[in-house]
């Protein structure tokens, strides 16, 4: 029973390690959450152990949990490419392994319009700078644009770029942009994650006081010598041999330092 329990515990720990090391991260190239119809898009499952057998899957308004290479896209190893992405390809994408764990999920929006907002496809960390680009399909991407968050105008930029410096959780929300004469982009959600806290180094233990150290150094030999004397007394009594001089010395020694 003990051996069987040990084996089960070992297998459990191995499964936990496997779960942690087989986690993947889904990346998108070009790095954007919005695309024009007929754009080329590549998605990759980035992880350390390629033996996990990661598969790209997605949910759209028309289909659920379909696999790259079987129902859509072209699969190459842990990557999936869509040569001409369509509006019906809009949806949620993720990586999934044979063992079950999944990666982060990415929401991609494909528009048939003429304006998109290029924004971070992955969550951004507090304190980082984030640049948004309002882009048209057929003209240069440096046209004046207005940027909105949660439906409210943030500001207008003459070159179509807007940088949010040192983002915080209050910057999390739904963003879109508008270029006069060309139209409005779809909306995309920007997620802001907490900055990881650094654990302070452990405080060093102060050295013991010299007085206490000296006291311990003196007491330990005394106690040891006293213990020897006590043992000698017990042995002498057991064998009925009691040399008076030796016994008296030990008694004095014990009464002086122990009692």
C-alpha positions as CSV (number, residue, x, y, z in Angstrom):
1,X,0.0,0.0,0.0
2,X,2.9,2.4,0.9
3,X,4.6,1.7,-2.4
4,X,1.4,2.2,-4.4
5,X,0.8,5.5,-2.7
6,X,4.3,6.7,-3.5
7,X,3.9,5.8,-7.1
8,X,0.6,7.7,-7.3
9,X,2.1,10.8,-5.7
10,X,5.0,10.7,-8.2
11,X,2.6,10.5,-11.1
12,X,0.6,13.4,-9.7
13,X,3.7,15.6,-9.4
14,X,4.8,14.6,-12.9
15,X,1.4,15.6,-14.3
16,X,1.7,19.0,-12.6
17,X,5.1,19.6,-14.0
18,X,3.9,18.5,-17.5
19,X,1.0,20.9,-17.2
20,X,3.3,23.8,-16.4
21,X,5.9,23.1,-19.0
22,X,3.5,22.4,-21.8
23,X,1.7,25.8,-21.6
24,X,1.8,27.6,-24.9
25,X,1.4,31.3,-25.9
26,X,-0.6,32.2,-29.0
27,X,1.0,34.9,-31.1
28,X,-0.4,36.7,-34.1
29,X,1.6,38.2,-37.1
30,X,1.1,40.9,-38.0
31,X,0.6,41.8,-34.3
32,X,-2.9,43.3,-34.4
33,X,-6.4,42.4,-33.3
34,X,-8.0,43.8,-36.4
35,X,-7.5,43.0,-40.1
36,X,-8.8,44.0,-43.5
37,X,-10.6,41.4,-45.5
38,X,-8.1,39.4,-47.7
39,X,-5.1,40.2,-45.4
40,X,-2.6,37.5,-44.7
41,X,-2.5,36.3,-41.0
42,X,-0.2,33.8,-39.3
43,X,-0.9,32.4,-35.8
44,X,1.7,30.4,-33.8
45,X,1.7,28.3,-30.6
46,X,5.0,29.2,-28.9
47,X,6.2,26.8,-26.3
48,X,9.2,25.0,-25.1
49,X,8.2,21.4,-25.7
50,X,7.1,20.8,-29.3
51,X,6.2,17.2,-28.4
52,X,3.0,18.5,-26.8
53,X,1.3,18.5,-30.2
54,X,-0.4,21.9,-30.1
55,X,-3.4,22.5,-32.4
56,X,-4.9,25.9,-33.4
57,X,-8.7,26.0,-32.8
58,X,-11.3,28.8,-33.0
59,X,-14.9,29.8,-32.3
60,X,-16.7,32.0,-34.7
61,X,-20.3,33.1,-35.2
62,X,-20.7,30.1,-37.6
63,X,-18.7,27.3,-36.0
64,X,-17.3,26.1,-32.6
65,X,-14.0,24.6,-31.8
66,X,-12.9,23.9,-35.4
67,X,-9.3,23.0,-36.1
68,X,-6.8,24.7,-38.4
69,X,-6.0,22.6,-41.4
70,X,-9.2,20.6,-41.2
71,X,-11.9,23.3,-41.6
72,X,-9.9,26.4,-42.2
73,X,-6.3,27.7,-42.7
74,X,-3.1,25.8,-43.5
75,X,-1.4,24.0,-40.6
76,X,2.4,23.8,-40.5
77,X,3.7,22.3,-37.2
78,X,2.6,24.6,-34.4
79,X,1.6,27.4,-36.8
80,X,-1.4,28.2,-38.9
81,X,-1.7,30.6,-41.8
82,X,-4.7,32.2,-43.4
83,X,-3.7,33.5,-46.8
84,X,-6.9,35.5,-47.4
85,X,-8.8,36.1,-44.2
86,X,-12.5,36.8,-44.5
87,X,-15.0,38.6,-42.3
88,X,-16.5,35.2,-41.2
89,X,-13.0,34.4,-39.8
90,X,-13.6,36.9,-37.0
91,X,-13.7,35.1,-33.7
92,X,-11.7,33.7,-30.7
93,X,-8.5,31.7,-31.4
94,X,-6.4,29.5,-29.1
95,X,-3.9,26.7,-28.9
96,X,-4.9,23.3,-27.5
97,X,-2.8,20.2,-26.8
98,X,-3.6,16.5,-26.8
99,X,-3.2,16.6,-23.0
100,X,-6.0,19.2,-22.7
101,X,-4.3,22.5,-21.5
102,X,-5.0,25.6,-23.6
103,X,-3.1,28.8,-24.2
104,X,-4.3,32.4,-24.0
105,X,-7.2,33.3,-26.2
106,X,-7.0,35.9,-28.9
107,X,-10.0,37.8,-30.3
108,X,-9.5,38.7,-34.0
109,X,-11.8,41.0,-36.0
110,X,-11.9,41.1,-39.8
111,X,-13.7,44.0,-41.5
112,X,-14.8,44.6,-45.0
113,X,-14.6,48.4,-44.4
114,X,-11.7,50.7,-45.1
115,X,-10.4,51.6,-41.6
116,X,-8.9,49.4,-38.9
117,X,-7.4,50.1,-35.5
118,X,-4.1,48.4,-34.9
119,X,-3.9,47.7,-31.2
120,X,-2.1,45.1,-29.0
121,X,-3.5,41.7,-29.6
122,X,-2.1,40.5,-26.2
123,X,-2.6,42.0,-22.8
124,X,-0.3,44.9,-21.9
125,X,1.4,45.4,-18.6
126,X,0.9,48.3,-16.3
127,X,3.5,51.0,-16.8
128,X,4.2,50.1,-20.4
129,X,3.6,52.5,-23.3
130,X,1.0,51.5,-25.9
131,X,0.7,52.9,-29.4
132,X,-2.5,52.7,-31.4
133,X,-2.5,53.2,-35.2
134,X,-5.6,54.2,-37.2
135,X,-5.0,52.7,-40.6
136,X,-6.8,52.8,-44.0
137,X,-6.6,50.1,-46.6
138,X,-5.8,52.0,-49.7
139,X,-4.1,55.3,-48.5
140,X,-1.1,56.1,-46.3
141,X,-1.6,55.4,-42.6
142,X,-0.6,58.8,-41.5
143,X,-3.9,60.6,-42.0
144,X,-5.5,62.6,-39.1
145,X,-7.6,60.4,-36.9
146,X,-9.8,60.6,-33.9
147,X,-9.5,58.0,-31.1
148,X,-12.3,56.8,-28.8
149,X,-12.4,54.8,-25.6
150,X,-15.7,53.3,-24.5
151,X,-17.5,55.6,-27.0
152,X,-16.0,58.8,-25.7
153,X,-13.5,60.9,-27.7
154,X,-10.0,60.8,-26.2
155,X,-8.2,63.1,-28.7
156,X,-7.5,63.7,-32.3
157,X,-4.0,63.0,-33.7
158,X,-2.7,64.6,-37.0
159,X,-0.7,61.6,-38.0
160,X,-3.0,58.7,-37.1
161,X,-0.9,57.5,-34.2
162,X,-1.8,57.8,-30.5
163,X,0.5,56.7,-27.7
164,X,-0.8,56.0,-24.2
165,X,2.2,56.4,-21.8
166,X,2.5,54.3,-18.7
167,X,-0.8,52.6,-19.0
168,X,-2.7,51.7,-15.9
169,X,-5.8,49.6,-15.2
170,X,-8.0,52.7,-15.8
171,X,-6.8,52.6,-19.5
172,X,-8.4,49.2,-20.0
173,X,-11.4,49.4,-22.3
174,X,-13.0,49.3,-25.7
175,X,-11.1,51.4,-28.3
176,X,-11.9,52.5,-31.9
177,X,-10.8,55.2,-34.3
178,X,-12.2,57.4,-37.1
179,X,-10.7,58.9,-40.2
180,X,-12.7,61.7,-41.7
181,X,-13.9,60.8,-45.2
182,X,-12.9,57.1,-44.9
183,X,-15.0,55.8,-42.0
184,X,-14.7,54.2,-38.6
185,X,-12.9,51.1,-37.4
186,X,-14.4,48.2,-35.5
187,X,-13.9,48.3,-31.7
188,X,-11.3,46.2,-29.9
189,X,-10.8,45.6,-26.2
190,X,-7.4,46.4,-24.7
191,X,-6.5,44.4,-21.5
192,X,-4.1,45.8,-18.9
193,X,-2.5,43.3,-16.5
194,X,-0.9,44.1,-13.1
195,X,2.8,44.5,-13.0
196,X,4.4,41.6,-11.3
197,X,5.6,42.5,-7.8
198,X,9.2,41.7,-6.9
199,X,9.8,39.8,-3.7
200,X,12.2,41.6,-1.4
201,X,15.3,39.6,-0.5
202,X,15.2,37.9,2.9
203,X,16.6,39.9,5.7
204,X,19.9,38.5,7.0
205,X,19.8,37.0,10.5
206,X,21.7,39.2,12.9
207,X,24.8,37.5,14.5
208,X,24.2,36.3,18.1
209,X,25.3,38.6,20.9
210,X,28.9,37.9,22.0
211,X,27.9,37.8,25.6
212,X,25.4,35.1,25.0
213,X,27.9,33.1,22.9
214,X,30.5,33.3,25.6
215,X,27.9,32.3,28.2
216,X,26.9,29.2,26.1
217,X,30.6,28.3,25.6
218,X,31.1,28.3,29.4
219,X,27.9,26.5,30.3
220,X,28.1,23.6,27.9
221,X,31.4,22.1,29.2
222,X,30.1,22.5,32.7
223,X,26.9,20.7,32.0
224,X,28.8,18.0,30.2
225,X,31.2,17.5,33.1
226,X,28.4,17.5,35.5
227,X,26.5,14.9,33.4
228,X,29.6,12.6,33.5
229,X,29.8,12.9,37.2
230,X,26.1,12.0,37.6
231,X,26.6,8.9,35.4
232,X,29.7,7.9,37.4
233,X,27.7,8.1,40.6
234,X,24.9,6.0,39.2
235,X,27.3,3.3,38.0
236,X,29.1,3.3,41.3
237,X,25.9,2.8,43.2
238,X,24.8,0.0,40.8
239,X,27.9,-2.0,41.3
240,X,28.1,-1.1,45.1
241,X,31.5,0.5,44.6
242,X,31.6,4.0,46.2
243,X,35.1,5.5,46.5
244,X,34.5,8.3,48.9
245,X,36.9,10.8,47.5
246,X,35.6,10.5,43.9
247,X,32.0,10.5,44.9
248,X,32.3,13.5,47.1
249,X,34.1,15.5,44.3
250,X,31.3,14.7,41.8
251,X,28.6,15.7,44.4
252,X,30.3,19.0,45.0
253,X,30.7,19.6,41.3
254,X,27.0,18.9,40.5
255,X,25.7,20.9,43.5
256,X,27.9,23.9,42.5
257,X,27.1,24.2,38.8
258,X,23.7,22.4,38.2
259,X,21.6,23.1,41.3
